[in-house]
Amino acid sequence: MDQERDVPRLVGDTRRAWTRPPDAVGAVWALDVPDRDLDANVIRIPPGERIEEFAGPDLDILWVVLDGEAHLTSGTTVVEMLPGAIVWLPSGSRRGVVPGPDGVRYLTVHLRKEPTVLRPTVRPVGRR
């Protein structure tokens, strides 16, 4: 048994670590534990910024709104995201985020994505 992997531990504190700096944008915290099955991030979008709608990755994602508010858009669907809201984004679903007047901060949790490994095509010399 790997002692590090098999022991629960504190990895963050929403009252402290994720509130700095106040003007930070994007991922302001990320789970940094080796050999894990989950990924987690805290995303901050300030007022006046937005995430344009895009097709999400091929995995389900859970968002938990920590503070602020926003509208999650998916085509003609709009989901109001208020503090405490838990939002499920199905695999491949479209999503965009328009924050409210104070911006928004939310925790994302999903299975860890496998890194993309580029493998060159190997051919014998002289063949195409």
LINTAKA-V821096 format. One record per helix or strand. SS is the DSSP state (h for helix, s for strand). FROM is the first residue (numbers start at 1). TO is the last residue. If there is no record, write none. Layout:
ss->{SS:SS}
from->{FROM:FROM}
to->{TO:TO}
This chain:
ss->{h:s:s:s:s:s:s:s}
from->{17:26:38:50:61:77:86:94}
to->{19:30:45:55:74:81:89:111}
